[in-house]
Amino acid sequence: MNEAHLKSARVAGSWLQSPALVKVFAALNKGGAEARVVGGAVRNALIDRPIKDIDIATTARPEDVVRMAANAGLGAHPTGIDHGTITVVADGRPFEVTTLRHDVETDGRHAVVAFTTSWEEDAARRDFTINALYCAADGTIYDPVGGLEDLRQRRVRFIGDAEARIREDYLRILRFFRFSAEYGEGHLDPASFAAANAMKEGLSLLSAERVRAEVLKLLAAPEAVDVVSAMYKSGILQLVVRTRLEPDRFARLVSIERALGEPPDALTRLTALAVSQPADAAFLSQELRLSNAEASRIAAASNGDPGIDPATSEAAGRAALYKLRPETFSREVRLAWARSGAPSSDPKWRARALLPDRWKIPKMPFSGSDVLALGVEPGPKVGNILEAFERWWIAENFPADAERQGKMLKELALKRIT
């Protein structure tokens, strides 16, 4: 963490001087209006983490933002005008520009807002103190609610009354855990955790799509193991992932990923945590509204090929790698390893997991034209011969001898010709 930035309450960096952002600031800071970057970009700049989206808060009303952007030759699109958000485009780069606001009415999922010119009111309606940091065009930091100290302490804390913040939007329960795993280094602020636990029944009001997005981000966070464990012990996790949960297996998978130097894979981690049988995969796909591709991945993960187990021969491992292809094979091995209970230091599992690094999948030596050249008439027989050859080739551990390969193809073709 960049302690110097936190003490100086000022940031600098190429992101702040980017021509696109400079143009947006210049357009918005006119006629008495004021604009500041807010939230994630400021927080990440202070701790030297990558900056993705840059959100801007302004005292200008939405219709004025549109006018000011147009006057500066910038694009302006009313992507969330009911909540005061205009997407301003400079040099092809979008910036969400939102008018300062305060909540008039909330129902645990949505809010009715009113516009304001008070930065303190705008900050007070946000979720966590570390997300209510503002940065002016010159890098000056504004901290209305104590976010700088919480960032220094690696503390994720609700602004004001924690239960009131949660009651405004119950998704903040999941966001509290996700941000704690991402920025709090696994430590949970006691008052915020107590409020999340007290209000957890409100999670039932949330849409599956919102839950899915937060759960997958949480599972991929650096300190997910400690946070998932705390959520499980409190019963909160069981309310959002409603299969038989295996937090210890999840922890083993994370340890295995790290031992192999693999980046976190949220979907594989979800599978380790919550899929013990095929029915679990189908249930989760429906409950969390997973995409077809995501559903297929977790369904396949519950039907492991025997060759992923290091108790089988190297040839069996190669056969599994050939069938599954490297990415799927690697995921399957990591999951099976986690399910086995073996430690992340186990040399046999490690060797099987690293098989794609030391053995390159060979290319199928023949195609349909090779079969036709042997006198086989076009039609289903061609495919049948190729499939029979491939089965033999895999069973024989992928022999590279061209003469042997050709002899077998001819034998199979003759059987089907006669």
N, C-alpha and C positions, 0 to 999 in steps of 0.2 A: 504493500500500500504506500502511496506517495505521501508521506507525512508532511513534506514541505508544502505541498499544495493545500493540504488540510489546514495547516497553521496560517498560511498566507491568505486564505479565503479568496484566492484568485487562480484562474487557470489560463493556460496558453496552449498553443499547439496548432498544427497545420489545419486541423478540422475547423477551428474557430476563424481562421483566415481564408478559408476556401472561398473562391470567387462567388460561387452560388449563394452561400450563406451571407456573405457580405452584401450582395444585392438585395436579399430578402430583408436584412436588417435595415438597409438604407431606405427601402420602400416603406417599411412599417414605422420607422422612427421619425415620422414627419407630422407636422400639424398638431403637436402636443401629445401624440400617441407614443407609447413606449412598448418595446418588445424585448423579451428575454427567452433564451433557451431554457427549457424546464425538464426535469425528470431524468430519464436514463442516460442521456448524453452527458449531462453535467456530472451525475454520479460516477459514471465510468471514466470520464476525463480525470476526475479527482483521484482515482485509484489505478490509473494507467491501464484500464481495460479497453478492449476494442469498442469503438463507437459505431453504432449501426444507424438507426433512424434518429433524426434530429427534430424534436418537437418544440414548437415555439408558442409561448403565451403572450398575449397582447392586451392592452387596454382598449384597442380599437374594436368597434362592433363588427360583426361579420360582413355587413354590406360595405363598411368602410374598408375592410381588408381587401375585398374584391376590387373596389375602386382604386385603392392605393397600388395594388399589384398591377392592375391594368395600366395605370399611369406610368409605371416603371417598366412596362413592356414584359411583364411576367405573366405566366398563366395562372388562372385561379379557378378552382373547381369546388362547388359546395358539397363536399363529400359527407359532411355531418352537420349541416347547417342548423338543425334543431338543437344541437348541443354547442353551437357556436364554432364549429370547425370548418375551415376552408383549407383545401390543399393548394398551396402556392408552388408553382414549378419554375425553377430557375436553372438554366443550362441543362435542362432535361432531368433535373433532380427534384423530387417532390419533398415538400416540408409541410407537415400538418401544423396549421396556425389556428389556435383556439383562443377565443375571447375569454378574459377572466370571468369567472362565474361562481355562484354559490348555489347549493341545493335548496329547492323550494319544497320538493316532495320526493320521497323514495319508497320503494316497495320491496327492497331486498334484491331486486334484479336490475331495475332501471331507475333513472332519476329525472325529475323535471327540474330544470335549472333556470336561473335568472342571471343576467349579465351584471357585472360590477366593474369598478375600476380599482378595487382594493386587492392588492397582492396578498394581504393577510387572509382575506376571506377566501381567495382562490386556493391558497395553501391549506387552509383548514379543512377543505372538502376532500383533499387527497388521502391516499391510504396510509403510506408510511413516511416517516420523517425523511428518510434518505431519498424519497421520490419527490420531495417538495423543495428541492434546491433549484435556484434560478441563477442564470448566468447572463450578464449583459454583453453587448458586442465587444467591449474592451476587456472581457475576462473577469470582471468583478462578480463575486459570488454573493447572492442574497439568500439568507437562511432564516426564514421566519419561525421555524418550529424546532430547531435544534438538530437538524439532519447531519451537520458536519461532525458533531461530537459522536453521534450514533454511528456514523460511517467510520470514524476513527476507532471506536470501540467494537466494530464489527457487530453491531446490534441492529436488528430489524424490529422496529417498534411502531405501533399504530400512532397516528396523530390524535392527541386529545383522548377522549374516552374510547377505549378499544371496542367495547360492545356497541357503542353508537356507530362507529365506523363500519363494523361488520353488519349491523342491521341495515345500513344503507345499501350494501351489496354483499350477499353471502359468499360470493366468489372470493372475497378478500380473505376468507379462511384459508383457502388453498393457496392464494398468492402469498400469504404470510409464511406458509411452510416452504413454498418454492423459493421465495427471496431469502429465507433463512438458510436454505441449502446452498444458495448461490452466493450470497453476500455476508451472511452471518456466520460462515464457517461451521454450520451445524448447531451453533448455540441458539437456544430459543429464549427470547425475552419472556420472563415468567408471567408478567401481567398480560401480555399479548396472547401467550399460550393458554392461560386460564380463560380468557375471553373466548378464544376460538373453541375451546372445549365446551364451554357453557352454551355456546350458540350453534353447535355443530348440527343440530337437527334442521337448521335452515338450509343445509346443503341440498336437501331434497327438492328445493324450489328451483335449482339451477338446471339449465339445459345440458344435455349430454355433450353437445359440441364444446361448450365453455369448460366443462369439467375435463374433457379429453385433452384440450390444449394445455391446461395447467398441469394435469397429471404427467403428461409426457415431458414437459419442460422440467418438472420437479425431479423425475426419475433420472434425467440426464445431468442434473446439477452436481457440482463437485462433492458436496457433503450430503448427498442423498441418503446414504446408509443410516446415518444418525437420525436424520429427520424422519425417514420412513419408519424407523424403529419407534420413535416417539409418537408418531401418528397411529401406529398399530397398537401400542400399549394404551393409548387414550381411547381407542375405538373409532377414531375419526376416519382412518383409512378404510375400514370395513364399510363405511357408509357410501364411499365413492367407487370402490373396487370390490364388487360383491361376489367374489369367488373365494375359495379357500386360499388364504394368503400364506406365503412362505418367506418371511423377512430374512431368515438366516440364509436361505438359498439365494435370495437377492444379494445379500452381502457377499456371499462367496463369488457370485458372478462379477460383481464390481471389483473384487480383489483379483480375480482371474484376468479381467480386462487390463487392469493396471500392470499385472505381472507380464503380460504379453505386449504392453505398450500400445494397446488398442484404444481408440477414442470411445467415449461413452455412446452406447446405442440405446436410445430410449425404448424402442419397441422390443428389443431383446431383453432389456431389463424388465419391462412389463411382463413378458412371457415367463421369465424366471420367477418373478414375484407372484404371479396370479394364474398360471396355466399348469395344471397337473394332469389333465386328461383332455381329450378332444372336445368334450362338451364345454369345458371352460373357455376354450378359444372362441367357439361360436357365441357363447353368452357374452363374453367381453366385447366382441365385435359389434353386437347389437347394443349393449349397454352404453358403450363409449362412442358409438357411431363411427367406428373405424372405417377408413376407405377400403375399397376392394383389395387394393394392393397390401395394405396393412393387415387386413383380415386373412389374406392368403398366407402371409408370412408367419403369423402366429399359429395358424392352423397347421402349416407344414412343420413347424417346430415341435409339435406334439406327436409327430410320427417319425422318430429318428431312424436313420439308416444304421444297421448294425456295424458298418464299417467305421463309424465315427468313434467307436469305443476302442481304446488302445489295447484292450484284452484280445482283440482280433489281430490278424496278421497285417503286415505292411501292405500286402497285396489287397486285402479287404479295404484298407484305408484308401488306397489308390482308386479302387473301384467306386467307393463312395464319393471321393473327390471328383472323379470323372463325371458321375451322374449328377451330383449336386452343383458343381462348379464352385470355384474358390470362395466367393462371398458367402453363399449359403452354407457350404461345408464348414467354414470358420465359425459362423454363428451357431450351427448345430453342435459343433464340438464344445464350444464354450458353455452352451446350455447343458449338455450332457455331463460335462465336467462339474458344473455347479450342482446338478442333481445327484451326482455320485457321492458328494460329501468329501471328496479328496481335496487336500489343500492346494492353494494356488502355486505352491512350489513343487508339486508332483511332477517328476521328470517324464513319466510315460504319457501323461495327459498333455504335457507341454510339447513333447515330440509329435504327438498326433495333431495338435492344434497348429503346429508350424509346418506340417507336411506340404501345404501349398508353396512354402518358401523354398523347399529343397527338391520338389518334383514338379516339373512342368507338365500340364495335361497334354498328352499327344493328340494330334489331329486324326480323326477317322481316316484311314488310308484309302478307302474306296468310296465311289459315288455311284449313282445309277448308271452313268455312261459306261463305267467299267463292267457292270453286270450285263448291259446290253451288248457290249463288245464280245461277250462270251456266247452270244447267240440266243439269249433269253428274250422272249417276246415282251414288248412293253405291256405294262399292266401291274396288278397287285403283286405278282411274283417277284418283281424287281425289289420292291420294298421288303418283302418277306426274307429274301436272300440277304439283303444288307443287314436286317435286324438279326438274323441268325449268325452272320459273320461277326457283328458287333458283340453279341453275347459270348461267342467263343473267344474273341480277342480280349475282352475284359476278364473272362474266367482264366485265361492263360497269362494274365498279368501284362497285357499290352506288348506282345513280342514285336520287335522292330524289324525282324528279318523279312525283307520284301519277298524273297522266294517262298518262305513258309506261308506268308500272308496270301500270296497269289494262289498257292496250291489249295489252301482251304477254301478260298472263294470259288475256285473251279469245282471243287468237290460239292459244295453247296449248290452251285448252279446246275451241275449234272443231275443231282438228286431231284431237283425240281423240274428239269427239262424232261427227264424220262419218267 
